[in-house]
Amino acid sequence: MVSAMANDDDKLTTYSAAAKLLGRNRRTVQAALEGLTPDQPSKDGAPARWKLSTIKAALERRDTLNADYVRNDAAASSTATLTRARATGKQQGGNCRNAAAQDGRRTGAA
């Protein structure tokens, strides 16, 4: 049974066929393979092919990088950060801009 799996990993396939086999999005597989040299380059109009093991390794590497990115909260968009800041400002009595303007008037800075 293990030898059958090893043979499948050595099978050459296109990224599109691999996506279907692995149940992954075709664009995700394509992005994971970006920059990697195909095991069988495209020739005479035929698409490039990779070993299934190469594709699996590329997907695992991409998943690991994405997990690190999300875990470190680097994926938080500036819009989400701004929304949180505005929500915090409203909870503290008004929106952020009004609070800053009021502070300026109190001190005479504006």
Secondary structure, 3 states (H helix, E strand, C coil): CHHHHHHHHHCEECHHHHHHHHCCCHHHHHHHHCCCCCCECCECCECCEEEHHHHHHHHHHHHHHHHHHHHCCCCCCHHHHHHHHHHHHHHCCCCHHHHHHHHHHHHCCC
